[in-house]
Amino acid sequence: IYAAVRRFVLRKLTAHDKREQSSHVVLAPSSRGNLGDEAMLTSTITTLRAMSSLPVTVLCHRTDDDWSHIDPSITQVSIEGFFSPALWAHASDQLVSTLKRARTFSVLGADIMDGAYSSSRTFRRLLMLEVALKLGVDATILGFSYSDKANPDSMAYLRRLGPNVTKYARDPLSFERLRRICSDRLELVADTAFLLRPSDSLSEQMAVLTGKIAELRTQGKKIIA
């Protein structure tokens, strides 16, 4: 089925596709509800804003996802169904249409790029990167880990795409594993979430929490979170 999906999506591309390169496109790591994923997405959007005046488009996993609290000016495009075994056909139209207008495409890799959790979801992320490359878009996998139990098919797919995709490994072990697959355009970095800037103000709840942490530290106690 993966080969059929790939053929279907790639047939939507033509040699005469006109590209505007008018936005930076980011694939949200998942639907809302995970603070770590939200931290990565927030960092990515903030960094893109600092680097470029182009608008930012977020590809959302669900139609009812809303990331505008991160940045009210982002454009949100739903590709609901693209990660489903049966509902991906219509969503692929939205994907291709959005990437045709992209200057860059960033996938928040996290822990999903090795196929160990879900080979289907990894395959579709790699397919998105392939579509971007065929459209001449600068494609990147941000801050991700890579298991020593990676799915062989996803590993082979990444090896084919690897020389043309910028890859940011977020730990030394993953970096070494990825280096054996494809060392081109591979860098070792800290997790994307660490790009978050501290807030200048604290909510009431956070003020209470940080005050309690400071109190415990003055008592010589270690804080483990």
C-alpha positions in Angstrom: 0.0 0.0 0.0 2.9 2.4 0.7 4.1 2.1 -2.9 0.5 2.8 -4.2 0.2 5.9 -1.9 3.5 7.2 -3.1 2.7 6.8 -6.8 -0.7 8.5 -6.3 0.7 11.5 -4.5 3.7 12.0 -6.9 1.4 11.8 -9.9 0.0 15.1 -8.7 3.3 16.8 -9.5 4.2 18.0 -13.0 7.3 19.4 -14.6 5.5 22.7 -15.2 4.3 23.4 -11.7 4.7 27.1 -11.0 6.0 27.9 -7.5 5.5 31.1 -5.6 7.9 30.3 -2.8 5.7 32.6 -0.7 5.7 30.9 2.7 7.5 28.7 5.3 5.6 25.5 5.8 5.8 23.5 9.0 4.2 20.1 9.8 2.8 20.2 13.3 4.2 17.1 15.2 0.7 15.9 16.3 -2.7 17.2 17.3 -2.9 19.5 20.3 -2.5 18.2 23.8 1.2 17.4 24.2 3.2 20.2 25.8 6.5 18.9 24.4 5.2 19.0 20.9 3.8 22.5 21.4 7.1 23.7 22.7 8.8 22.4 19.5 6.3 24.0 17.3 6.5 27.3 19.2 10.3 27.4 18.9 10.1 26.6 15.2 7.6 29.3 14.4 9.5 31.9 16.5 12.8 31.1 14.8 11.3 31.3 11.3 9.8 34.7 12.2 13.2 35.9 13.3 14.8 34.7 10.1 12.3 35.8 7.5 9.4 38.1 6.8 7.6 35.4 4.8 4.3 34.1 6.4 4.3 30.7 8.2 1.9 28.0 7.3 1.2 25.1 9.7 0.0 21.8 8.4 -2.5 20.5 10.9 -3.3 16.9 11.6 -7.0 17.6 12.3 -9.5 20.1 11.0 -10.3 21.3 14.5 -6.7 21.8 15.5 -5.9 25.4 16.3 -2.4 26.6 16.9 -3.2 30.3 16.6 -2.4 30.9 20.4 1.2 30.4 19.4 1.1 33.1 16.7 -2.2 34.6 15.6 -0.8 35.4 12.1 0.0 31.9 11.0 -2.0 30.2 8.3 -3.4 26.8 9.2 -4.1 24.1 6.6 -5.7 20.9 7.6 -4.4 17.6 6.1 -6.8 15.5 8.2 -6.8 12.0 6.8 -3.3 12.1 5.3 -2.0 9.8 8.0 -5.0 7.5 7.8 -4.7 4.2 5.8 -7.9 5.0 4.0 -8.6 8.8 3.9 -5.3 10.2 2.6 -6.4 10.9 -1.1 -8.2 14.2 -0.6 -5.7 15.4 2.0 -2.9 14.9 -0.5 -4.4 17.6 -2.7 -4.1 20.1 0.2 -0.6 19.0 0.9 0.7 19.4 -2.7 -1.1 22.7 -3.1 0.5 24.1 0.1 4.0 22.8 -0.7 3.8 24.4 -4.2 3.8 27.7 -2.5 6.6 26.9 0.0 10.1 28.2 0.2 11.0 25.8 3.1 9.3 22.8 4.6 10.1 21.6 8.1 9.1 18.4 9.7 9.3 18.3 13.5 10.8 14.8 13.7 10.7 14.2 17.5 10.7 10.4 17.9 8.6 9.4 14.9 11.1 9.3 12.0 12.5 5.8 12.5 9.3 3.9 12.1 9.6 2.1 15.4 6.3 3.4 16.7 4.4 3.6 13.4 5.9 2.8 10.1 2.8 4.3 8.4 3.2 7.7 10.0 6.9 7.7 9.3 6.4 6.8 5.7 3.9 9.6 5.2 6.3 12.1 6.7 9.1 10.9 4.4 6.7 11.1 1.5 5.9 14.7 2.3 9.6 15.5 2.3 10.0 13.8 -1.1 7.1 15.9 -2.5 8.8 19.0 -1.2 12.1 18.1 -2.7 10.6 17.3 -6.1 9.0 20.8 -6.0 12.4 22.4 -5.3 11.6 23.2 -1.7 14.3 23.3 1.0 13.4 20.4 3.2 14.4 19.8 6.8 13.8 17.3 9.6 14.1 19.2 12.9 15.3 17.9 16.2 14.7 14.1 16.1 16.0 10.9 17.7 16.6 7.7 15.8 16.2 4.3 17.4 18.6 1.3 17.0 15.4 -0.6 16.2 14.4 1.5 13.2 12.0 0.1 10.6 14.2 -1.2 7.7 11.8 0.3 5.0 11.8 3.7 6.6 15.6 3.5 6.9 15.9 2.8 3.2 13.5 5.6 2.3 15.5 8.1 4.5 18.7 6.9 2.9 17.3 7.7 -0.6 16.2 11.2 0.4 19.0 11.9 2.9 21.6 13.7 0.7 18.9 16.3 -0.1 17.3 16.7 3.3 18.8 18.7 6.1 18.7 16.5 9.2 19.1 17.7 12.8 19.7 14.8 15.2 19.0 15.8 18.8 21.3 13.4 20.6 24.7 11.8 20.0 23.5 8.2 19.7 20.9 9.2 17.1 23.5 11.2 15.3 25.8 8.2 14.9 23.0 6.0 13.7 22.0 8.5 11.1 25.6 9.1 10.1 25.7 5.4 9.1 22.6 5.9 7.0 23.4 9.2 5.4 25.9 11.7 6.7 25.2 14.4 4.1 23.5 17.5 5.6 23.4 16.0 9.1 24.0 18.0 12.2 24.0 17.3 15.9 21.8 19.8 17.9 19.9 20.3 21.1 16.2 19.5 21.1 14.2 22.1 19.2 12.2 22.9 22.4 15.3 24.4 24.0 15.0 27.3 21.6 12.1 28.5 23.7 12.7 31.9 25.3 11.8 32.4 28.9 8.6 34.4 29.5 9.0 37.9 30.9 5.9 37.3 33.1 4.6 34.4 35.1 1.0 33.2 35.6 -0.3 33.0 39.1 0.2 29.2 39.1 3.7 29.4 37.8 4.7 32.1 40.3 3.5 29.8 43.1 5.4 26.9 41.6 8.7 28.7 41.0 8.4 30.2 44.6 8.0 26.7 46.0 11.0 25.4 44.0 13.2 28.3 45.3 12.1 27.5 48.8 13.0 23.8 48.5 16.4 24.7 47.0 17.2 26.9 50.0 16.6 23.8 52.1 19.2 21.9 50.2 16.6 19.7 48.5 17.0 18.4 44.9 14.2 19.1 42.5 13.5 16.3 40.0 10.9 16.8 37.2 
